[in-house]
Amino acid sequence: MLISHRKKFIYTKTYKTAGTSVEAYFEPYCMPKGEWQEMHLRDEYESEAGVIGYRGSPRDTKDLKWWNHMPADLIKERLEDDKKWNGYFKFCVVRNPVDKVISAFHFQNKALPNQSRWYYYRRRLMKRYNNAIHDGIPPSMKQDFKDWLRAGKMYIDRDKYFINDDLCVDFFIQYEDLEGGIKE
């Protein structure tokens, strides 16, 4: 998650949507000019210019004020300024749900066999929404995928762009047109 006081925006980071790349692109606006350095992992950062949420290995967030996948309501609460929340441009990235589920499954199950062929099947699956689970998953991975879905391990992002069932962002960048959305 990012907050830029200089450019007056808030970015809420969703899962499996090129979020770290988007953060890296917008981070310079959240720090004083000349201070930013590109980093994949980052400690939480807060200054008069803005906020960058912790981005690192998974950990308990109870000792952090800001972290990468924070829910929007918590960002709003910790911002402690309704004028900023209401006045800043808020955005996030969303992704085709079928592609997102497959990407999340692959990410969470990197040790599964046949992972080198996974991207071929993901592409095939994207073309076949209606029978995605039954026809697009390689036979050797079907049961793993079904078990994963039943276990409810899919990332849920609703809390990144809704607060109390009310939409709280001004703009959605579509992952499928990431460059165009960022430019817009």
Disulfide bonds with the S-S distance in Angstrom:
none
